[in-house]
Amino acid sequence: MPPAAPPEGQPVPPEGQPVPPEGPPVPPTTQFDPPPPVQPAAAAVPAERRYRGGAANAYIGADNILRTTHAHVDFDLPVRWLGAEAQVPGFDYITLDLSIDPTLSLVNGGGHWLYVGAAIGNTFILDYETPKTPSGSTRFRYVVDQSVFHNIPLWVGYAHTFVDHDDGLFFRAGPEASVSIPTEGASDYVDLYTSVSVAADAYLPLRKGEAFNSLFMHAYLGWSHTFLDEEDAPIRFDSPSGSAFTFNSASLSPRDAISMGIAAWINVWGDLSVGSAWGLWLPFNYPSATDPCVGVQSGGCASIPGGPVDTNSYVGSLQLSLGYLFARMLRAELSYSNASREFQAEGGIFYSPDAVVSLSASLLIDHMVERVRR
């Protein structure tokens, strides 16, 4: 059967060549043809998904206007209540703290973060120990508020992100300044608290998988100044016999202090982390010690010379913690904390009868907002 004739208008192929199919001719490919479509690049991993563990997500925060806004609940139990003998009887409390730390990002992009914030909280004293004499009688009668509204700190800060990789490698640092309004009853002798500090945060991915996947570190260095009202004497001790003992507590409070610390959390499995925090507080510039007043039956008071204040003291602190991050929105932590003045306790910085065991939970509100946005 002879081959079919080519369509009208098309050239006749040479003998022995097949006739092209019917339809419009296909133009040859040239350098002017558009390039093939390019597949879109994978979207960057959201910040709230890059980091493992509660500490990293709490400190770095979600990338929105409420970055690092959290609500906290904290239950503190002194180890004395577990059988140890307190160094200072009567000043150990079982407490429940509730607080919220709203933070507003004024600038948040291009590696720059400018923010303002505050902290509002209240402590509920669930139980406390009344100091007693060796014979078992009450030494002083303490009047303890069962509910204490915290001082209100207000702060402004800036942080610059120097490193921010998709795999989670992160480094950020910057300064912060704050003032604190003295609303606590125990701060009657304080006109205003002020402080300036610089802090740094670093997140280091260690390996893929769940075990020992990352390390997060936080460090700070700060200076604080307290404006004292040295004319006030808020502390008063009443004995069962009716005599009173009062003194100016401002004389025991430093005007200035330098504080520094470093903390690290390693994720041992998934979002389960083990943490350790070390701090040092160096107070100085004390007011002159004032003579306390002991009330007498005839009225007035009899002065007892006040002892000199040790201006060379320092306080070291340690915290060990075990924490877990639930659904990237709730950080729960069990911790052990101890503070030692000049490490004079028998256990040094690691142990004293005044150490505290805490169970805390933080709701990461900024991460909740990010979850709703998605």
C-alpha positions as CSV (number, residue, x, y, z in Angstrom):
1,M,0.0,0.0,0.0
2,P,1.6,3.3,-1.0
3,P,2.3,5.9,1.7
4,A,-0.2,8.6,2.4
5,A,0.3,11.9,0.7
6,P,1.5,14.7,2.9
7,P,-1.0,17.3,4.0
8,E,-1.5,20.3,1.7
9,G,1.1,23.0,2.3
10,Q,3.8,20.8,3.7
11,P,6.9,19.8,1.8
12,V,7.1,16.3,0.4
13,P,9.7,14.3,2.3
14,P,12.4,12.5,0.4
15,E,11.7,9.0,-0.8
16,G,11.9,6.5,1.9
17,Q,11.2,9.0,4.7
18,P,8.0,8.8,6.8
19,V,5.3,11.4,6.2
20,P,5.0,13.7,9.3
21,P,1.7,13.5,11.1
22,E,-1.1,15.9,10.4
23,G,-1.2,19.1,12.5
24,P,0.7,22.3,12.8
25,P,4.5,22.0,12.5
26,V,6.5,21.9,15.8
27,P,9.0,24.7,15.9
28,P,12.6,23.8,16.8
29,T,14.0,24.6,20.2
30,T,16.1,27.8,20.3
31,Q,18.1,29.7,22.8
32,F,15.3,32.2,23.1
33,D,12.8,29.7,24.5
34,P,11.8,30.2,28.1
35,P,13.7,28.1,30.6
36,P,11.9,25.2,32.3
37,P,10.0,26.1,35.4
38,V,12.0,26.2,38.6
39,Q,10.7,24.4,41.7
40,P,10.2,26.7,44.6
41,A,12.7,26.5,47.4
42,A,11.7,24.8,50.6
43,A,10.4,27.3,53.1
44,A,12.7,28.1,56.1
45,V,11.9,26.2,59.2
46,P,9.9,28.3,61.6
47,A,11.8,29.4,64.7
48,E,9.5,27.7,67.0
49,R,10.2,24.4,65.3
50,R,14.0,24.6,65.1
51,Y,14.8,24.4,68.8
52,R,14.5,21.5,71.1
53,G,13.9,21.8,74.9
54,G,12.0,24.3,77.0
55,A,14.9,26.6,77.8
56,A,15.7,27.4,74.2
57,N,12.1,28.0,73.2
58,A,11.5,30.1,76.3
59,Y,14.6,32.4,76.0
60,I,14.7,32.7,72.2
61,G,10.9,32.9,71.8
62,A,8.6,32.7,68.8
63,D,9.0,35.2,65.9
64,N,6.0,37.4,66.6
65,I,5.0,40.6,68.4
66,L,4.6,38.8,71.8
67,R,8.1,37.2,71.7
68,T,9.1,35.7,75.1
69,T,5.7,36.5,76.7
70,H,5.1,33.8,79.4
71,A,2.9,33.0,82.3
72,H,4.4,31.1,85.3
73,V,3.4,29.1,88.3
74,D,6.0,28.0,90.8
75,F,5.8,25.9,94.0
76,D,8.8,26.1,96.4
77,L,9.5,23.7,99.2
78,P,12.6,24.3,101.5
79,V,14.6,21.2,102.1
80,R,14.1,21.9,105.8
81,W,10.6,20.6,105.4
82,L,12.1,17.4,104.3
83,G,14.0,16.9,107.6
84,A,17.0,19.3,107.4
85,E,17.6,21.9,110.1
86,A,17.4,25.5,108.9
87,Q,20.2,27.9,109.4
88,V,17.9,30.9,110.0
89,P,14.7,29.5,111.6
90,G,11.6,31.5,110.8
91,F,12.6,32.6,107.3
92,D,11.7,29.5,105.4
93,Y,8.4,29.5,103.6
94,I,6.4,27.1,101.5
95,T,5.2,29.3,98.7
96,L,3.1,29.3,95.5
97,D,4.1,32.0,92.9
98,L,1.9,33.1,90.1
99,S,3.1,35.6,87.5
100,I,2.9,36.8,83.9
101,D,5.7,38.5,81.9
102,P,4.2,40.4,78.9
103,T,6.7,41.4,76.3
104,L,6.0,43.6,73.3
105,S,8.4,43.6,70.3
106,L,8.8,47.1,68.8
107,V,11.3,45.9,66.2
108,N,11.6,42.2,65.2
109,G,13.3,41.5,61.9
110,G,16.6,41.6,60.1
111,G,18.4,40.3,63.1
112,H,17.2,43.2,65.3
113,W,14.9,42.8,68.3
114,L,13.9,45.9,70.3
115,Y,11.4,45.1,73.0
116,V,9.7,46.4,76.2
117,G,8.3,44.3,79.0
118,A,7.0,44.0,82.5
119,A,6.4,41.3,85.2
120,I,3.3,41.1,87.4
121,G,3.1,38.5,90.1
122,N,2.0,37.4,93.5
123,T,3.3,35.0,96.1
124,F,1.0,33.0,98.3
125,I,2.6,31.8,101.6
126,L,1.2,28.4,102.3
127,D,3.1,27.7,105.5
128,Y,6.1,29.0,107.4
129,E,8.2,28.2,110.5
130,T,8.1,30.3,113.7
131,P,11.5,30.5,115.4
132,K,11.7,29.0,118.9
133,T,14.1,29.0,121.8
134,P,16.0,25.9,122.8
135,S,13.2,25.2,125.4
136,G,10.6,25.2,122.6
137,S,8.9,28.5,123.4
138,T,8.3,31.2,120.7
139,R,11.2,33.7,120.5
140,F,9.4,36.4,118.5
141,R,5.9,36.8,117.2
142,Y,6.0,37.2,113.4
143,V,3.3,38.8,111.4
144,V,3.5,37.2,108.0
145,D,1.4,38.3,105.0
146,Q,-0.2,35.3,103.5
147,S,-0.3,37.0,100.1
148,V,2.5,39.2,98.8
149,F,2.2,41.3,95.6
150,H,5.5,41.5,93.8
151,N,7.5,44.5,92.9
152,I,6.8,45.5,89.3
153,P,9.8,45.6,87.0
154,L,9.6,47.4,83.7
155,W,12.4,46.9,81.1
156,V,13.5,47.9,77.7
157,G,16.1,45.9,75.8
158,Y,17.8,45.3,72.4
159,A,19.3,42.1,71.1
160,H,21.1,41.5,67.8
161,T,21.2,38.0,66.2
162,F,24.7,37.4,64.9
163,V,24.1,33.7,63.8
164,D,20.8,32.2,62.7
165,H,21.0,29.0,60.6
166,D,18.2,26.8,59.4
167,D,19.7,23.8,61.3
168,G,19.1,25.8,64.5
169,L,22.6,27.2,65.1
170,F,21.9,30.5,66.9
171,F,23.7,33.3,68.7
172,R,22.2,36.5,70.0
173,A,23.3,39.2,72.5
174,G,22.4,42.6,73.7
175,P,21.8,45.1,76.6
176,E,18.8,45.6,78.8
177,A,17.8,48.3,81.3
178,S,15.1,48.1,83.9
179,V,13.4,49.9,86.8
180,S,11.3,48.2,89.4
181,I,8.5,49.8,91.3
182,P,8.6,48.8,95.0
183,T,5.1,47.6,95.7
184,E,6.0,44.8,98.2
185,G,5.6,45.6,101.9
186,A,9.2,44.5,102.5
187,S,10.3,47.2,100.1
188,D,9.0,50.1,102.2
189,Y,12.5,51.4,102.7
190,V,13.2,51.4,98.9
191,D,12.3,54.3,96.6
192,L,13.3,52.6,93.4
193,Y,15.3,49.6,92.0
194,T,17.3,50.1,88.8
195,S,19.6,47.8,86.8
196,V,21.5,47.5,83.5
197,S,22.7,44.2,82.1
198,V,24.0,42.5,79.0
199,A,23.0,38.9,78.1
200,A,23.7,36.4,75.4
201,D,21.9,33.2,74.2
202,A,23.4,30.4,72.1
203,Y,21.8,27.3,70.7
204,L,24.1,24.5,69.3
205,P,22.7,21.5,67.5
206,L,24.7,18.5,68.4
207,R,23.4,15.6,66.4
208,K,20.4,14.3,64.5
209,G,17.9,12.1,66.2
210,E,16.5,12.2,69.7
211,A,19.4,11.5,72.0
212,F,21.6,14.4,73.0
213,N,20.4,16.5,70.1
214,S,21.3,20.0,71.2
215,L,22.7,22.4,73.8
216,F,21.4,25.8,74.9
217,M,23.3,28.4,76.9
218,H,22.5,31.7,78.6
219,A,24.9,34.1,80.2
220,Y,24.5,37.5,81.8
221,L,26.4,40.3,83.5
222,G,24.6,43.1,85.3
223,W,24.8,46.0,87.7
224,S,22.0,47.2,89.9
225,H,21.5,50.3,92.1
226,T,18.8,50.7,94.8
227,F,17.6,54.1,95.9
228,L,17.0,53.6,99.6
229,D,14.9,55.5,102.1
230,E,17.2,55.3,105.0
231,E,14.8,57.1,107.4
232,D,12.3,54.2,107.4
233,A,12.4,51.3,109.8
234,P,9.9,48.7,108.7
235,I,11.1,45.7,110.6
236,R,9.6,45.1,114.0
237,F,9.9,42.1,116.3
238,D,7.4,41.7,119.2
239,S,8.2,39.4,122.0
240,P,5.5,37.6,124.1
241,S,6.4,39.8,127.1
242,G,5.3,42.9,125.1
243,S,8.7,44.4,124.4
244,A,9.6,45.3,120.9
245,F,12.7,45.3,118.8
246,T,13.0,47.5,115.7
247,F,15.8,48.5,113.4
248,N,16.4,50.3,110.1
249,S,16.5,47.4,107.6
250,A,17.9,49.8,105.0
251,S,21.2,49.6,106.8
252,L,21.4,45.9,105.8
253,S,20.7,46.5,102.1
254,P,23.4,47.4,99.6
255,R,22.9,50.3,97.3
256,D,24.8,48.6,94.6
257,A,25.5,45.1,93.4
258,I,27.1,43.3,90.5
259,S,25.6,40.0,89.4
260,M,26.8,37.5,86.8
261,G,25.8,34.0,85.8
262,I,25.8,31.3,83.2
263,A,23.4,28.4,82.6
264,A,23.3,25.5,80.2
265,W,20.7,22.9,79.3
266,I,21.4,19.8,77.3
267,N,18.5,17.8,75.7
268,V,19.2,14.3,76.7
269,W,16.2,12.9,74.7
270,G,13.9,14.8,72.5
271,D,12.6,17.8,74.5
272,L,13.7,16.4,77.9
273,S,16.6,18.5,79.2
274,V,19.0,18.6,82.1
275,G,20.2,22.0,83.2
276,S,22.7,23.7,85.5
277,A,22.8,27.4,86.4
278,W,25.6,29.1,88.4
279,G,25.4,32.7,89.7
280,L,27.4,35.2,91.7
281,W,26.1,38.3,93.5
282,L,28.5,40.9,94.7
283,P,26.9,43.6,96.9
284,F,28.7,46.8,97.9
285,N,28.1,50.4,99.0
286,Y,26.1,49.8,102.1
287,P,24.5,52.6,104.1
288,S,25.9,53.3,107.6
289,A,24.7,50.8,110.2
290,T,22.1,52.3,112.5
291,D,21.4,51.5,116.1
292,P,18.3,49.3,116.6
293,C,15.7,50.3,119.2
294,V,14.5,48.0,122.0
295,G,11.2,49.0,123.5
296,V,11.0,49.4,127.3
297,Q,7.9,49.5,129.6
298,S,8.2,53.2,130.3
299,G,7.9,54.0,126.6
300,G,10.5,55.0,124.1
301,C,13.4,52.7,123.5
302,A,16.9,51.8,124.7
303,S,19.5,51.8,122.0
304,I,21.8,48.9,121.4
305,P,24.8,49.7,119.2
306,G,24.5,48.3,115.7
307,G,27.2,46.0,114.4
308,P,29.2,46.8,111.3
309,V,28.0,45.5,108.0
310,D,30.3,43.2,106.2
311,T,30.8,44.9,102.9
312,N,33.0,42.2,101.5
313,S,30.4,39.5,101.4
314,Y,29.2,37.7,98.3
315,V,26.6,35.1,97.5
316,G,27.0,32.2,95.2
317,S,24.0,30.3,93.8
318,L,23.4,27.0,92.0
319,Q,20.4,25.5,90.3
320,L,20.1,21.9,88.9
321,S,17.0,21.1,86.9
322,L,15.1,18.5,84.9
323,G,12.6,19.9,82.4
324,Y,10.4,18.9,79.6
325,L,8.6,20.9,76.8
326,F,5.0,19.7,76.1
327,A,3.6,20.5,72.7
328,R,6.1,23.3,72.4
329,M,3.9,25.5,74.5
330,L,4.3,24.3,78.1
331,R,7.6,24.1,79.9
332,A,7.6,22.1,83.1
333,E,10.7,21.9,85.4
334,L,11.7,20.2,88.6
335,S,14.7,22.0,90.2
336,Y,16.9,22.2,93.2
337,S,18.4,25.6,94.2
338,N,20.9,26.7,96.8
339,A,22.5,30.0,97.7
340,S,25.5,30.2,100.0
341,R,27.0,33.4,101.5
342,E,30.7,33.2,100.9
343,F,30.2,29.4,100.6
344,Q,30.3,29.2,104.4
345,A,27.7,26.4,104.7
346,E,29.0,22.9,105.3
347,G,28.0,21.8,101.8
348,G,29.4,25.0,100.1
349,I,27.5,26.1,97.1
350,F,26.0,22.6,96.6
351,Y,24.0,22.2,99.8
352,S,22.6,24.0,102.8
353,P,19.5,23.4,104.9
354,D,18.1,26.6,103.3
355,A,18.1,25.1,99.8
356,V,14.8,24.9,98.0
357,V,13.1,22.3,95.8
358,S,10.8,23.8,93.2
359,L,8.2,22.5,90.7
360,S,7.4,25.1,88.1
361,A,5.5,25.4,84.8
362,S,5.6,28.1,82.2
363,L,3.0,28.7,79.5
364,L,4.8,30.1,76.4
365,I,2.1,32.5,75.2
366,D,4.2,33.6,72.2
367,H,4.3,30.0,70.9
368,M,0.6,29.7,71.5
369,V,0.0,32.7,69.2
370,E,2.3,31.2,66.6
371,R,0.3,27.9,66.7
372,V,-3.0,29.8,66.2
373,R,-1.5,31.8,63.3
374,R,-0.7,28.6,61.5
